[in-house]
């Protein structure tokens, strides 16, 4: 960084959809979940059982 006066990795600017989502979260909107199982239930996703037979 010091030699070239720029970061060694590319810096990406968030797109409009991401900016909108970030603003919603900053305004206290959006959902939060106690754990990943609660999140998966909310989005209707099935979670693989980490231990077969349970």
Secondary structure as GFF3:
##gff-version 3
##sequence-region A 1 54
A	DSSP	alpha_helix	16	26	.	.	.	ID=ss1
A	DSSP	alpha_helix	36	43	.	.	.	ID=ss2
###
